[in-house]
Amino acid sequence: MNYQHKGLSKGHWGELAFVEQMANIGSEVIRAINWKKKGRQEYSNLAFERALELLDLTLTLDIRPSCLKELARLREILADYFVFDNIYNSTDEKWQEYFLAFNYAARLNS
């Protein structure tokens, strides 16, 4: 796989706390949303691909089964929102709200 986050793919990603990983994934999702709002679909797609890359890196780690289930569902719903028919009725605001909690938790841990 051709990683955009080359440093993270070499093992540094696994050193981050789960909430930090999720906050970073959320940052890419929010970037994708912001670029989409500005009508820059190419940049939105790139940010979405980076979010999936980070999510996939997280899925490869040895994590609790409950986290694994949520991450797999998160990947499914993100793909539905950005690429498919949005059958889950996601919104920009719901995504921002979801990831804001991880940003807050990550800041508390640092």
WOVEN-V827653 format. One line per field, one symbol per residue. phi: phi as a letter, one per 20 degrees, with the letter a starting at -180 (. if undefined). psi: psi as a letter, one per 30 degrees, with the letter a starting at -180 (. if undefined). burial: b if it has 9 or more other C-alpha atoms within 8 Angstrom, else e. A space follows every 10 residues. Layout:
BEGIN
phi->???
psi->???
burial->???
END
This chain:
BEGIN
phi->.efeeffffe pfgfeffgff ffffgfffff fgfffffemd ffffffffff fffffffffe eecfgffgff fffgffffff feddelfelf cgfffffgeg ffffffffee
psi->kjkeieeefg feeffkleee eeeeeeeeee eeeeeeeggi eeeeeeeeee eeeeeeeeff ljlkeeeeee eeeeeeeeee efebghffhl leeeeeeefe eeeeeeeef.
burial->eeeebeeebe ebbeeeeebb bbbbbbbbbb bbbbbbeeeb eebbbbbbeb bbbbbebbbe eeeeeeebee bbeebebebb beeeebeeeb eeeebbeebb ebbebbeeee
END
